[in-house]
Every structure is written in structure tokens, then in C-alpha cells.
């Protein structure tokens, strides 16, 4: 019984770890206010983020980075209660 449980755990770890090593790029998401009155702050932060990526050689753990930028349009879609 214990051998079966250990075998299942090892199999699960191997399946999960193999999909991590199969990645061909790393995607990083950036969500901030990019329009409206707060756009200047959002753009400045994005510029700093891009500078950090450039400083790292545009790679993370040897994989190329893909930056995905989103605009929250200074809105909150959460409606309490």
C-alpha cells in the first residue's frame, strides 16, 4: 500500500515537473491604469518594468520573456454585497 502511494506521488511530481521544463517562454502580466487621469503613473511604472526586463537581458531562467499589458481603465468591477 505504501509503495503504491509513493509511486503515485512520484508519478505526479514527474508529470508536473515535465510540463514546467517544456515551456518555451515566460509570460508576465502587467495590469495598471493606462488611460484616464492615472495613466501617467501607470505608464511610468510600465517603463520601469520594461527597463528591468531589458536589464535582465529580456530572459528569465534562460527563457525569453513576453510582457502582456492590460489596462484596468481606473475601474473597479467589484460590487460588495
PDB file with SEQRES, HELIX, SHEET and CRYST1 records, atoms N, CA, C and O in Angstrom:
SEQRES   1 A   81  UNK UNK UNK UNK UNK UNK UNK UNK UNK UNK UNK UNK UNK          
SEQRES   2 A   81  UNK UNK UNK UNK UNK UNK UNK UNK UNK UNK UNK UNK UNK          
SEQRES   3 A   81  UNK UNK UNK UNK UNK UNK UNK UNK UNK UNK UNK UNK UNK          
SEQRES   4 A   81  UNK UNK UNK UNK UNK UNK UNK UNK UNK UNK UNK UNK UNK          
SEQRES   5 A   81  UNK UNK UNK UNK UNK UNK UNK UNK UNK UNK UNK UNK UNK          
SEQRES   6 A   81  UNK UNK UNK UNK UNK UNK UNK UNK UNK UNK UNK UNK UNK          
SEQRES   7 A   81  UNK UNK UNK                                                  
HELIX    1 AA1 UNK A    2  UNK A   21  1                                  20    
HELIX    2 AA2 UNK A   39  UNK A   55  1                                  17    
SHEET    1 AA1 3 UNK A  25  UNK A  32  0                                        
SHEET    2 AA1 3 UNK A  63  UNK A  71  1                                        
SHEET    3 AA1 3 UNK A  59  UNK A  60 -1                                        
CRYST1    1.000    1.000    1.000  90.00  90.00  90.00 P 1           1          
ATOM      1  N   UNK A   1       0.819  -1.196   0.000  1.00  0.00           N  
ATOM      2  CA  UNK A   1       0.000   0.000   0.000  1.00  0.00           C  
ATOM      3  C   UNK A   1       0.866   1.263   0.000  1.00  0.00           C  
ATOM      4  O   UNK A   1       0.596   2.209  -0.740  1.00  0.00           O  
ATOM      5  N   UNK A   2       1.905   1.268   0.835  1.00  0.00           N  
ATOM      6  CA  UNK A   2       2.778   2.433   0.913  1.00  0.00           C  
ATOM      7  C   UNK A   2       3.541   2.603  -0.395  1.00  0.00           C  
ATOM      8  O   UNK A   2       3.739   3.728  -0.855  1.00  0.00           O  
ATOM      9  N   UNK A   3       3.976   1.487  -1.003  1.00  0.00           N  
ATOM     10  CA  UNK A   3       4.686   1.575  -2.283  1.00  0.00           C  
ATOM     11  C   UNK A   3       3.789   2.184  -3.359  1.00  0.00           C  
ATOM     12  O   UNK A   3       4.257   2.947  -4.204  1.00  0.00           O  
ATOM     13  N   UNK A   4       2.512   1.849  -3.328  1.00  0.00           N  
ATOM     14  CA  UNK A   4       1.566   2.388  -4.304  1.00  0.00           C  
ATOM     15  C   UNK A   4       1.410   3.902  -4.114  1.00  0.00           C  
ATOM     16  O   UNK A   4       1.392   4.648  -5.093  1.00  0.00           O  
ATOM     17  N   UNK A   5       1.297   4.354  -2.873  1.00  0.00           N  
ATOM     18  CA  UNK A   5       1.140   5.786  -2.591  1.00  0.00           C  
ATOM     19  C   UNK A   5       2.398   6.540  -3.004  1.00  0.00           C  
ATOM     20  O   UNK A   5       2.315   7.591  -3.638  1.00  0.00           O  
ATOM     21  N   UNK A   6       3.546   6.012  -2.651  1.00  0.00           N  
ATOM     22  CA  UNK A   6       4.807   6.657  -3.033  1.00  0.00           C  
ATOM     23  C   UNK A   6       4.940   6.691  -4.553  1.00  0.00           C  
ATOM     24  O   UNK A   6       5.391   7.691  -5.111  1.00  0.00           O  
ATOM     25  N   UNK A   7       4.557   5.620  -5.220  1.00  0.00           N  
ATOM     26  CA  UNK A   7       4.603   5.579  -6.680  1.00  0.00           C  
ATOM     27  C   UNK A   7       3.709   6.625  -7.313  1.00  0.00           C  
ATOM     28  O   UNK A   7       4.094   7.264  -8.292  1.00  0.00           O  
ATOM     29  N   UNK A   8       2.511   6.807  -6.757  1.00  0.00           N  
ATOM     30  CA  UNK A   8       1.600   7.829  -7.272  1.00  0.00           C  
ATOM     31  C   UNK A   8       2.148   9.230  -7.045  1.00  0.00           C  
ATOM     32  O   UNK A   8       2.022  10.094  -7.913  1.00  0.00           O  
ATOM     33  N   UNK A   9       2.750   9.460  -5.895  1.00  0.00           N  
ATOM     34  CA  UNK A   9       3.320  10.781  -5.615  1.00  0.00           C  
ATOM     35  C   UNK A   9       4.471  11.080  -6.568  1.00  0.00           C  
ATOM     36  O   UNK A   9       4.553  12.179  -7.116  1.00  0.00           O  
ATOM     37  N   UNK A  10       5.355  10.114  -6.766  1.00  0.00           N  
ATOM     38  CA  UNK A  10       6.489  10.309  -7.673  1.00  0.00           C  
ATOM     39  C   UNK A  10       5.995  10.540  -9.102  1.00  0.00           C  
ATOM     40  O   UNK A  10       6.515  11.406  -9.806  1.00  0.00           O  
ATOM     41  N   UNK A  11       5.003   9.778  -9.528  1.00  0.00           N  
ATOM     42  CA  UNK A  11       4.443   9.962 -10.870  1.00  0.00           C  
ATOM     43  C   UNK A  11       3.849  11.357 -11.022  1.00  0.00           C  
ATOM     44  O   UNK A  11       4.053  12.008 -12.047  1.00  0.00           O  
ATOM     45  N   UNK A  12       3.124  11.818 -10.020  1.00  0.00           N  
ATOM     46  CA  UNK A  12       2.550  13.163 -10.053  1.00  0.00           C  
ATOM     47  C   UNK A  12       3.607  14.245 -10.134  1.00  0.00           C  
ATOM     48  O   UNK A  12       3.467  15.203 -10.895  1.00  0.00           O  
ATOM     49  N   UNK A  13       4.659  14.097  -9.355  1.00  0.00           N  
ATOM     50  CA  UNK A  13       5.742  15.080  -9.383  1.00  0.00           C  
ATOM     51  C   UNK A  13       6.413  15.101 -10.752  1.00  0.00           C  
ATOM     52  O   UNK A  13       6.713  16.175 -11.274  1.00  0.00           O  
ATOM     53  N   UNK A  14       6.648  13.946 -11.330  1.00  0.00           N  
ATOM     54  CA  UNK A  14       7.278  13.892 -12.649  1.00  0.00           C  
ATOM     55  C   UNK A  14       6.398  14.513 -13.724  1.00  0.00           C  
ATOM     56  O   UNK A  14       6.902  15.192 -14.619  1.00  0.00           O  
ATOM     57  N   UNK A  15       5.103  14.293 -13.649  1.00  0.00           N  
ATOM     58  CA  UNK A  15       4.197  14.882 -14.634  1.00  0.00           C  
ATOM     59  C   UNK A  15       4.167  16.396 -14.514  1.00  0.00           C  
ATOM     60  O   UNK A  15       4.192  17.098 -15.525  1.00  0.00           O  
ATOM     61  N   UNK A  16       4.115  16.903 -13.300  1.00  0.00           N  
ATOM     62  CA  UNK A  16       4.075  18.352 -13.098  1.00  0.00           C  
ATOM     63  C   UNK A  16       5.394  18.987 -13.508  1.00  0.00           C  
ATOM     64  O   UNK A  16       5.398  20.014 -14.187  1.00  0.00           O  
ATOM     65  N   UNK A  17       6.506  18.399 -13.111  1.00  0.00           N  
ATOM     66  CA  UNK A  17       7.804  18.996 -13.413  1.00  0.00           C  
ATOM     67  C   UNK A  17       8.130  18.930 -14.903  1.00  0.00           C  
ATOM     68  O   UNK A  17       8.815  19.816 -15.413  1.00  0.00           O  
ATOM     69  N   UNK A  18       7.665  17.923 -15.601  1.00  0.00           N  
ATOM     70  CA  UNK A  18       7.964  17.835 -17.031  1.00  0.00           C  
ATOM     71  C   UNK A  18       7.262  18.935 -17.813  1.00  0.00           C  
ATOM     72  O   UNK A  18       7.797  19.406 -18.817  1.00  0.00           O  
ATOM     73  N   UNK A  19       6.080  19.355 -17.379  1.00  0.00           N  
ATOM     74  CA  UNK A  19       5.389  20.433 -18.081  1.00  0.00           C  
ATOM     75  C   UNK A  19       6.062  21.774 -17.823  1.00  0.00           C  
ATOM     76  O   UNK A  19       5.992  22.665 -18.669  1.00  0.00           O  
ATOM     77  N   UNK A  20       6.710  21.937 -16.679  1.00  0.00           N  
ATOM     78  CA  UNK A  20       7.424  23.177 -16.393  1.00  0.00           C  
ATOM     79  C   UNK A  20       8.638  23.309 -17.302  1.00  0.00           C  
ATOM     80  O   UNK A  20       8.909  24.396 -17.814  1.00  0.00           O  
ATOM     81  N   UNK A  21       9.363  22.231 -17.509  1.00  0.00           N  
ATOM     82  CA  UNK A  21      10.555  22.284 -18.331  1.00  0.00           C  
ATOM     83  C   UNK A  21      10.230  22.365 -19.820  1.00  0.00           C  
ATOM     84  O   UNK A  21      11.120  22.638 -20.626  1.00  0.00           O  
ATOM     85  N   UNK A  22       8.992  22.137 -20.197  1.00  0.00           N  
ATOM     86  CA  UNK A  22       8.608  22.178 -21.602  1.00  0.00           C  
ATOM     87  C   UNK A  22       8.278  23.596 -22.068  1.00  0.00           C  
ATOM     88  O   UNK A  22       7.953  23.794 -23.239  1.00  0.00           O  
ATOM     89  N   UNK A  23       8.354  24.575 -21.184  1.00  0.00           N  
ATOM     90  CA  UNK A  23       7.998  25.948 -21.549  1.00  0.00           C  
ATOM     91  C   UNK A  23       9.005  26.510 -22.544  1.00  0.00           C  
ATOM     92  O   UNK A  23      10.205  26.251 -22.445  1.00  0.00           O  
ATOM     93  N   UNK A  24       8.500  27.283 -23.504  1.00  0.00           N  
ATOM     94  CA  UNK A  24       9.398  27.905 -24.470  1.00  0.00           C  
ATOM     95  C   UNK A  24       9.548  29.392 -24.222  1.00  0.00           C  
ATOM     96  O   UNK A  24      10.428  30.027 -24.803  1.00  0.00           O  
ATOM     97  N   UNK A  25       8.692  29.971 -23.356  1.00  0.00           N  
ATOM     98  CA  UNK A  25       8.821  31.376 -22.976  1.00  0.00           C  
ATOM     99  C   UNK A  25       8.075  31.594 -21.662  1.00  0.00           C  
ATOM    100  O   UNK A  25       7.239  30.785 -21.259  1.00  0.00           O  
ATOM    101  N   UNK A  26       8.395  32.693 -21.014  1.00  0.00           N  
ATOM    102  CA  UNK A  26       7.757  33.058 -19.754  1.00  0.00           C  
ATOM    103  C   UNK A  26       6.859  34.262 -20.019  1.00  0.00           C  
ATOM    104  O   UNK A  26       7.315  35.280 -20.540  1.00  0.00           O  
ATOM    105  N   UNK A  27       5.604  34.148 -19.666  1.00  0.00           N  
ATOM    106  CA  UNK A  27       4.662  35.249 -19.850  1.00  0.00           C  
ATOM    107  C   UNK A  27       4.460  35.960 -18.513  1.00  0.00           C  
ATOM    108  O   UNK A  27       4.185  35.330 -17.491  1.00  0.00           O  
ATOM    109  N   UNK A  28       4.602  37.285 -18.545  1.00  0.00           N  
ATOM    110  CA  UNK A  28       4.398  38.101 -17.360  1.00  0.00           C  
ATOM    111  C   UNK A  28       3.313  39.108 -17.683  1.00  0.00           C  
ATOM    112  O   UNK A  28       3.373  39.799 -18.700  1.00  0.00           O  
ATOM    113  N   UNK A  29       2.315  39.187 -16.807  1.00  0.00           N  
ATOM    114  CA  UNK A  29       1.218  40.120 -16.996  1.00  0.00           C  
ATOM    115  C   UNK A  29       1.413  41.381 -16.176  1.00  0.00           C  
ATOM    116  O   UNK A  29       1.887  41.323 -15.042  1.00  0.00           O  
ATOM    117  N   UNK A  30       1.050  42.512 -16.744  1.00  0.00           N  
ATOM    118  CA  UNK A  30       1.115  43.801 -16.059  1.00  0.00           C  
ATOM    119  C   UNK A  30      -0.244  44.462 -16.219  1.00  0.00           C  
ATOM    120  O   UNK A  30      -0.678  44.739 -17.337  1.00  0.00           O  
ATOM    121  N   UNK A  31      -0.909  44.711 -15.110  1.00  0.00           N  
ATOM    122  CA  UNK A  31      -2.230  45.342 -15.127  1.00  0.00           C  
ATOM    123  C   UNK A  31      -2.162  46.612 -14.311  1.00  0.00           C  
ATOM    124  O   UNK A  31      -1.830  46.582 -13.126  1.00  0.00           O  
ATOM    125  N   UNK A  32      -2.476  47.725 -14.944  1.00  0.00           N  
ATOM    126  CA  UNK A  32      -2.453  49.016 -14.265  1.00  0.00           C  
ATOM    127  C   UNK A  32      -3.349  49.982 -15.021  1.00  0.00           C  
ATOM    128  O   UNK A  32      -3.911  49.650 -16.064  1.00  0.00           O  
ATOM    129  N   UNK A  33      -3.469  51.172 -14.478  1.00  0.00           N  
ATOM    130  CA  UNK A  33      -4.254  52.214 -15.134  1.00  0.00           C  
ATOM    131  C   UNK A  33      -3.412  52.819 -16.246  1.00  0.00           C  
ATOM    132  O   UNK A  33      -2.410  53.486 -15.988  1.00  0.00           O  
ATOM    133  N   UNK A  34      -3.823  52.582 -17.471  1.00  0.00           N  
ATOM    134  CA  UNK A  34      -3.082  53.059 -18.626  1.00  0.00           C  
ATOM    135  C   UNK A  34      -3.857  54.137 -19.392  1.00  0.00           C  
ATOM    136  O   UNK A  34      -3.384  54.649 -20.407  1.00  0.00           O  
ATOM    137  N   UNK A  35      -5.035  54.469 -18.903  1.00  0.00           N  
ATOM    138  CA  UNK A  35      -5.839  55.511 -19.537  1.00  0.00           C  
ATOM    139  C   UNK A  35      -6.516  56.331 -18.443  1.00  0.00           C  
ATOM    140  O   UNK A  35      -6.648  55.877 -17.307  1.00  0.00           O  
ATOM    141  N   UNK A  36      -6.939  57.528 -18.792  1.00  0.00           N  
ATOM    142  CA  UNK A  36      -7.605  58.383 -17.821  1.00  0.00           C  
ATOM    143  C   UNK A  36      -6.613  59.183 -16.995  1.00  0.00           C  
ATOM    144  O   UNK A  36      -5.447  59.316 -17.368  1.00  0.00           O  
ATOM    145  N   UNK A  37      -7.083  59.720 -15.864  1.00  0.00           N  
ATOM    146  CA  UNK A  37      -6.233  60.616 -15.073  1.00  0.00           C  
ATOM    147  C   UNK A  37      -5.016  59.945 -14.447  1.00  0.00           C  
ATOM    148  O   UNK A  37      -4.023  60.624 -14.186  1.00  0.00           O  
ATOM    149  N   UNK A  38      -5.055  58.663 -14.202  1.00  0.00           N  
ATOM    150  CA  UNK A  38      -3.922  57.971 -13.592  1.00  0.00           C  
ATOM    151  C   UNK A  38      -2.969  57.345 -14.584  1.00  0.00           C  
ATOM    152  O   UNK A  38      -2.077  56.588 -14.201  1.00  0.00           O  
ATOM    153  N   UNK A  39      -3.149  57.654 -15.862  1.00  0.00           N  
ATOM    154  CA  UNK A  39      -2.355  56.996 -16.909  1.00  0.00           C  
ATOM    155  C   UNK A  39      -0.868  57.309 -16.811  1.00  0.00           C  
ATOM    156  O   UNK A  39      -0.036  56.450 -17.103  1.00  0.00           O  
ATOM    157  N   UNK A  40      -0.527  58.521 -16.407  1.00  0.00           N  
ATOM    158  CA  UNK A  40       0.896  58.875 -16.361  1.00  0.00           C  
ATOM    159  C   UNK A  40       1.642  58.013 -15.344  1.00  0.00           C  
ATOM    160  O   UNK A  40       2.775  57.603 -15.596  1.00  0.00           O  
ATOM    161  N   UNK A  41       1.022  57.737 -14.203  1.00  0.00           N  
ATOM    162  CA  UNK A  41       1.657  56.885 -13.210  1.00  0.00           C  
ATOM    163  C   UNK A  41       1.770  55.446 -13.718  1.00  0.00           C  
ATOM    164  O   UNK A  41       2.804  54.802 -13.544  1.00  0.00           O  
ATOM    165  N   UNK A  42       0.713  54.952 -14.340  1.00  0.00           N  
ATOM    166  CA  UNK A  42       0.741  53.599 -14.890  1.00  0.00           C  
ATOM    167  C   UNK A  42       1.795  53.435 -15.969  1.00  0.00           C  
ATOM    168  O   UNK A  42       2.464  52.404 -16.035  1.00  0.00           O  
ATOM    169  N   UNK A  43       1.947  54.444 -16.813  1.00  0.00           N  
ATOM    170  CA  UNK A  43       2.940  54.395 -17.884  1.00  0.00           C  
ATOM    171  C   UNK A  43       4.363  54.456 -17.309  1.00  0.00           C  
ATOM    172  O   UNK A  43       5.265  53.772 -17.792  1.00  0.00           O  
ATOM    173  N   UNK A  44       4.550  55.288 -16.267  1.00  0.00           N  
ATOM    174  CA  UNK A  44       5.877  55.365 -15.648  1.00  0.00           C  
ATOM    175  C   UNK A  44       6.279  54.032 -15.020  1.00  0.00           C  
ATOM    176  O   UNK A  44       7.425  53.602 -15.147  1.00  0.00           O  
ATOM    177  N   UNK A  45       5.345  53.390 -14.351  1.00  0.00           N  
ATOM    178  CA  UNK A  45       5.635  52.095 -13.743  1.00  0.00           C  
ATOM    179  C   UNK A  45       5.939  51.058 -14.835  1.00  0.00           C  
ATOM    180  O   UNK A  45       6.854  50.248 -14.689  1.00  0.00           O  
ATOM    181  N   UNK A  46       5.170  51.092 -15.921  1.00  0.00           N  
ATOM    182  CA  UNK A  46       5.408  50.170 -17.030  1.00  0.00           C  
ATOM    183  C   UNK A  46       6.785  50.389 -17.639  1.00  0.00           C  
ATOM    184  O   UNK A  46       7.486  49.428 -17.959  1.00  0.00           O  
ATOM    185  N   UNK A  47       7.177  51.657 -17.802  1.00  0.00           N  
ATOM    186  CA  UNK A  47       8.506  51.949 -18.345  1.00  0.00           C  
ATOM    187  C   UNK A  47       9.603  51.398 -17.437  1.00  0.00           C  
ATOM    188  O   UNK A  47      10.597  50.859 -17.925  1.00  0.00           O  
ATOM    189  N   UNK A  48       9.431  51.528 -16.126  1.00  0.00           N  
ATOM    190  CA  UNK A  48      10.396  50.973 -15.185  1.00  0.00           C  
ATOM    191  C   UNK A  48      10.433  49.459 -15.245  1.00  0.00           C  
ATOM    192  O   UNK A  48      11.499  48.849 -15.149  1.00  0.00           O  
ATOM    193  N   UNK A  49       9.264  48.856 -15.403  1.00  0.00           N  
ATOM    194  CA  UNK A  49       9.182  47.404 -15.506  1.00  0.00           C  
ATOM    195  C   UNK A  49       9.894  46.913 -16.762  1.00  0.00           C  
ATOM    196  O   UNK A  49      10.629  45.926 -16.722  1.00  0.00           O  
ATOM    197  N   UNK A  50       9.673  47.606 -17.870  1.00  0.00           N  
ATOM    198  CA  UNK A  50      10.341  47.247 -19.127  1.00  0.00           C  
ATOM    199  C   UNK A  50      11.851  47.431 -19.013  1.00  0.00           C  
ATOM    200  O   UNK A  50      12.616  46.640 -19.563  1.00  0.00           O  
ATOM    201  N   UNK A  51      12.285  48.475 -18.299  1.00  0.00           N  
ATOM    202  CA  UNK A  51      13.705  48.696 -18.102  1.00  0.00           C  
ATOM    203  C   UNK A  51      14.322  47.556 -17.295  1.00  0.00           C  
ATOM    204  O   UNK A  51      15.433  47.114 -17.588  1.00  0.00           O  
ATOM    205  N   UNK A  52      13.604  47.085 -16.285  1.00  0.00           N  
ATOM    206  CA  UNK A  52      14.081  45.945 -15.507  1.00  0.00           C  
ATOM    207  C   UNK A  52      14.204  44.688 -16.346  1.00  0.00           C  
ATOM    208  O   UNK A  52      15.159  43.925 -16.198  1.00  0.00           O  
ATOM    209  N   UNK A  53      13.231  44.472 -17.230  1.00  0.00           N  
ATOM    210  CA  UNK A  53      13.275  43.313 -18.128  1.00  0.00           C  
ATOM    211  C   UNK A  53      14.472  43.428 -19.077  1.00  0.00           C  
ATOM    212  O   UNK A  53      15.183  42.454 -19.324  1.00  0.00           O  
ATOM    213  N   UNK A  54      14.677  44.640 -19.602  1.00  0.00           N  
ATOM    214  CA  UNK A  54      15.809  44.857 -20.510  1.00  0.00           C  
ATOM    215  C   UNK A  54      17.128  44.643 -19.777  1.00  0.00           C  
ATOM    216  O   UNK A  54      18.072  44.091 -20.342  1.00  0.00           O  
ATOM    217  N   UNK A  55      17.197  45.078 -18.520  1.00  0.00           N  
ATOM    218  CA  UNK A  55      18.405  44.923 -17.715  1.00  0.00           C  
ATOM    219  C   UNK A  55      18.745  43.447 -17.483  1.00  0.00           C  
ATOM    220  O   UNK A  55      19.916  43.092 -17.349  1.00  0.00           O  
ATOM    221  N   UNK A  56      17.730  42.598 -17.436  1.00  0.00           N  
ATOM    222  CA  UNK A  56      17.930  41.159 -17.237  1.00  0.00           C  
ATOM    223  C   UNK A  56      18.205  40.420 -18.545  1.00  0.00           C  
ATOM    224  O   UNK A  56      18.264  39.190 -18.564  1.00  0.00           O  
ATOM    225  N   UNK A  57      18.371  41.161 -19.627  1.00  0.00           N  
ATOM    226  CA  UNK A  57      18.644  40.531 -20.917  1.00  0.00           C  
ATOM    227  C   UNK A  57      17.384  39.977 -21.565  1.00  0.00           C  
ATOM    228  O   UNK A  57      17.465  39.131 -22.455  1.00  0.00           O  
ATOM    229  N   UNK A  58      16.232  40.442 -21.129  1.00  0.00           N  
ATOM    230  CA  UNK A  58      14.923  40.018 -21.639  1.00  0.00           C  
ATOM    231  C   UNK A  58      14.734  38.516 -21.537  1.00  0.00           C  
ATOM    232  O   UNK A  58      14.057  37.902 -22.362  1.00  0.00           O  
ATOM    233  N   UNK A  59      15.350  37.926 -20.500  1.00  0.00           N  
ATOM    234  CA  UNK A  59      15.209  36.486 -20.263  1.00  0.00           C  
ATOM    235  C   UNK A  59      15.023  36.238 -18.774  1.00  0.00           C  
ATOM    236  O   UNK A  59      15.485  37.012 -17.936  1.00  0.00           O  
ATOM    237  N   UNK A  60      14.350  35.163 -18.468  1.00  0.00           N  
ATOM    238  CA  UNK A  60      14.174  34.720 -17.095  1.00  0.00           C  
ATOM    239  C   UNK A  60      14.451  33.224 -17.063  1.00  0.00           C  
ATOM    240  O   UNK A  60      13.759  32.446 -17.720  1.00  0.00           O  
ATOM    241  N   UNK A  61      15.443  32.830 -16.313  1.00  0.00           N  
ATOM    242  CA  UNK A  61      15.879  31.420 -16.253  1.00  0.00           C  
ATOM    243  C   UNK A  61      16.238  30.892 -17.632  1.00  0.00           C  
ATOM    244  O   UNK A  61      16.015  29.718 -17.928  1.00  0.00           O  
ATOM    245  N   UNK A  62      16.789  31.749 -18.471  1.00  0.00           N  
ATOM    246  CA  UNK A  62      17.216  31.332 -19.800  1.00  0.00           C  
ATOM    247  C   UNK A  62      16.107  31.310 -20.836  1.00  0.00           C  
ATOM    248  O   UNK A  62      16.356  30.988 -21.997  1.00  0.00           O  
ATOM    249  N   UNK A  63      14.880  31.649 -20.437  1.00  0.00           N  
ATOM    250  CA  UNK A  63      13.755  31.656 -21.373  1.00  0.00           C  
ATOM    251  C   UNK A  63      13.375  33.090 -21.711  1.00  0.00           C  
ATOM    252  O   UNK A  63      13.434  33.962 -20.844  1.00  0.00           O  
ATOM    253  N   UNK A  64      12.987  33.350 -22.958  1.00  0.00           N  
ATOM    254  CA  UNK A  64      12.583  34.704 -23.332  1.00  0.00           C  
ATOM    255  C   UNK A  64      11.304  35.120 -22.609  1.00  0.00           C  
ATOM    256  O   UNK A  64      10.433  34.294 -22.334  1.00  0.00           O  
ATOM    257  N   UNK A  65      11.208  36.412 -22.309  1.00  0.00           N  
ATOM    258  CA  UNK A  65      10.037  36.956 -21.623  1.00  0.00           C  
ATOM    259  C   UNK A  65       9.053  37.546 -22.613  1.00  0.00           C  
ATOM    260  O   UNK A  65       9.438  38.157 -23.610  1.00  0.00           O  
ATOM    261  N   UNK A  66       7.795  37.354 -22.326  1.00  0.00           N  
ATOM    262  CA  UNK A  66       6.726  38.002 -23.089  1.00  0.00           C  
ATOM    263  C   UNK A  66       5.909  38.821 -22.098  1.00  0.00           C  
ATOM    264  O   UNK A  66       5.349  38.275 -21.147  1.00  0.00           O  
ATOM    265  N   UNK A  67       5.841  40.123 -22.319  1.00  0.00           N  
ATOM    266  CA  UNK A  67       5.106  41.019 -21.437  1.00  0.00           C  
ATOM    267  C   UNK A  67       3.712  41.254 -22.000  1.00  0.00           C  
ATOM    268  O   UNK A  67       3.558  41.676 -23.146  1.00  0.00           O  
ATOM    269  N   UNK A  68       2.704  40.978 -21.189  1.00  0.00           N  
ATOM    270  CA  UNK A  68       1.318  41.198 -21.579  1.00  0.00           C  
ATOM    271  C   UNK A  68       0.788  42.348 -20.728  1.00  0.00           C  
ATOM    272  O   UNK A  68       0.741  42.246 -19.502  1.00  0.00           O  
ATOM    273  N   UNK A  69       0.391  43.438 -21.375  1.00  0.00           N  
ATOM    274  CA  UNK A  69      -0.033  44.648 -20.679  1.00  0.00           C  
ATOM    275  C   UNK A  69      -1.551  44.767 -20.737  1.00  0.00           C  
ATOM    276  O   UNK A  69      -2.163  44.587 -21.790  1.00  0.00           O  
ATOM    277  N   UNK A  70      -2.147  45.073 -19.589  1.00  0.00           N  
ATOM    278  CA  UNK A  70      -3.591  45.269 -19.518  1.00  0.00           C  
ATOM    279  C   UNK A  70      -3.925  46.597 -18.867  1.00  0.00           C  
ATOM    280  O   UNK A  70      -3.201  47.064 -17.987  1.00  0.00           O  
ATOM    281  N   UNK A  71      -5.004  47.197 -19.292  1.00  0.00           N  
ATOM    282  CA  UNK A  71      -5.472  48.480 -18.767  1.00  0.00           C  
ATOM    283  C   UNK A  71      -6.719  48.243 -17.923  1.00  0.00           C  
ATOM    284  O   UNK A  71      -7.712  47.711 -18.420  1.00  0.00           O  
ATOM    285  N   UNK A  72      -6.674  48.633 -16.653  1.00  0.00           N  
ATOM    286  CA  UNK A  72      -7.848  48.461 -15.811  1.00  0.00           C  
ATOM    287  C   UNK A  72      -8.837  49.619 -15.956  1.00  0.00           C  
ATOM    288  O   UNK A  72      -9.918  49.583 -15.368  1.00  0.00           O  
ATOM    289  N   UNK A  73      -8.483  50.629 -16.721  1.00  0.00           N  
ATOM    290  CA  UNK A  73      -9.319  51.791 -17.036  1.00  0.00           C  
ATOM    291  C   UNK A  73      -9.829  52.484 -15.776  1.00  0.00           C  
ATOM    292  O   UNK A  73     -10.944  53.004 -15.747  1.00  0.00           O  
ATOM    293  N   UNK A  74      -8.998  52.483 -14.738  1.00  0.00           N  
ATOM    294  CA  UNK A  74      -9.294  53.142 -13.478  1.00  0.00           C  
ATOM    295  C   UNK A  74     -10.646  52.713 -12.917  1.00  0.00           C  
ATOM    296  O   UNK A  74     -11.348  53.499 -12.280  1.00  0.00           O  
ATOM    297  N   UNK A  75     -10.994  51.463 -13.162  1.00  0.00           N  
ATOM    298  CA  UNK A  75     -12.294  50.981 -12.706  1.00  0.00           C  
ATOM    299  C   UNK A  75     -12.174  49.803 -11.774  1.00  0.00           C  
ATOM    300  O   UNK A  75     -11.209  49.039 -11.812  1.00  0.00           O  
ATOM    301  N   UNK A  76     -13.160  49.679 -10.953  1.00  0.00           N  
ATOM    302  CA  UNK A  76     -13.246  48.541 -10.036  1.00  0.00           C  
ATOM    303  C   UNK A  76     -14.544  47.812 -10.356  1.00  0.00           C  
ATOM    304  O   UNK A  76     -15.627  48.390 -10.274  1.00  0.00           O  
ATOM    305  N   UNK A  77     -14.427  46.552 -10.717  1.00  0.00           N  
ATOM    306  CA  UNK A  77     -15.625  45.796 -11.085  1.00  0.00           C  
ATOM    307  C   UNK A  77     -16.198  45.025  -9.900  1.00  0.00           C  
ATOM    308  O   UNK A  77     -17.157  44.268 -10.050  1.00  0.00           O  
ATOM    309  N   UNK A  78     -15.611  45.218  -8.729  1.00  0.00           N  
ATOM    310  CA  UNK A  78     -16.082  44.516  -7.528  1.00  0.00           C  
ATOM    311  C   UNK A  78     -17.243  45.288  -6.923  1.00  0.00           C  
ATOM    312  O   UNK A  78     -17.118  46.474  -6.615  1.00  0.00           O  
ATOM    313  N   UNK A  79     -18.341  44.632  -6.759  1.00  0.00           N  
ATOM    314  CA  UNK A  79     -19.509  45.231  -6.148  1.00  0.00           C  
ATOM    315  C   UNK A  79     -19.801  44.507  -4.822  1.00  0.00           C  
ATOM    316  O   UNK A  79     -20.272  43.369  -4.828  1.00  0.00           O  
ATOM    317  N   UNK A  80     -19.523  45.163  -3.695  1.00  0.00           N  
ATOM    318  CA  UNK A  80     -19.737  44.495  -2.413  1.00  0.00           C  
ATOM    319  C   UNK A  80     -21.196  44.176  -2.165  1.00  0.00           C  
ATOM    320  O   UNK A  80     -22.096  44.928  -2.541  1.00  0.00           O  
ATOM    321  N   UNK A  81     -21.399  43.066  -1.534  1.00  0.00           N  
ATOM    322  CA  UNK A  81     -22.606  42.598  -1.007  1.00  0.00           C  
ATOM    323  C   UNK A  81     -23.878  42.620  -1.582  1.00  0.00           C  
ATOM    324  O   UNK A  81     -24.841  42.159  -0.969  1.00  0.00           O  
TER     325      UNK A  81                                                      
END                                                                             
